[in-house]
Amino acid sequence: MRAALPARRDAARDPQRAEASGQVSGIHSIVVGAALLETLMLLGGLYWAATASPGVSVGVRVTVVVALAVAGAAVFALAAVRAARPRG
């Protein structure tokens, strides 16, 4: 923990290092958003496969899968916006 403090002080003094740190943080946000998007899409596919019985209508299945895909896309978009935001 103490080793991280001098690195922060150095980043505060060096604008290039601070910018690089922000870029890494932005890339991390995009990767996390993409992972969440993929997870929600996988859950949608699993839901589709699990409810393939005759008792569940196709409309319900499509609605759930589309809702999961929209939620995943929203998470990814928020991560991308957060990554593009300038660090201050």
N, C-alpha and C positions, 0 to 999 in steps of 0.2 A: 504494500500500500504506500509506504513512504517513497518507494522508487518512482511511483507515478507522479508525485507532486513536482519534482524538478522538471519532468517532461512537460507538465502543464505550464509551468513558468516559462520554459523555453518556447513553447508554442505561443504564449502570449507576447513574447518579445519578437518572435520571428513570424511575420505575416505569411510567408510561403509555407511554413510548417503548419500554421493554423489552417490555411486553405487546404492543404493536403489532408489534414485530419478531418476537415469537413467533407471532403470528397469521399474518404473512406467510410465515414458515417453515412453519407448519402447512398453509396453503393450497398452498404449493409442493409439500409432500409428497403431498397429495391429488391434485394435478394430475399429478405424476410417476407415482403409483400408477395413476391412470386411464389414462394414456398406455401404461403397461406392460400393463394389462389389455386395452386395445384392440389392442395389438400381438400379444399372445398369442391373442386371438380371431381376428385376421386370419390368423395363422399356422395356426390350426386350420381356418379356411375354405379357405386355400390347400392345406393337406394333404388336406382332403376332396376338393377339385377335382382335385388332382394324382393321387390314388389311385383315381380313378373307373373304373379298368380292371377287367375281370372277374376278374383274378387276386387282387385284394385283397378280403377279406370285409368285409361291412358292420360286423360286430362289432369288428374291428380298427380300422376307421375311427372308429366311435363312441367306442371306448375312448380313442384318441389325442385326439380333439377334446374329449371331456369332461375328460380329464386337463389339457389346455391351459387350458380354461375354469376349472377348479378352481384351477390354479396362478395364473392371472390374478386370480381373486377373492381368493385368499390374499394376493397382493401388495397389492391395493387395500385389503384389510382391515387389513393391517399398517401401510400408509401412513396410514390414517384413525386408527388407534389411536395412532400416533406423533404425529399432528397434534393429537389431543385431550389428549395428556399435558401436564400443566402444566410450564412452563419454570421452572427454578430458577436 
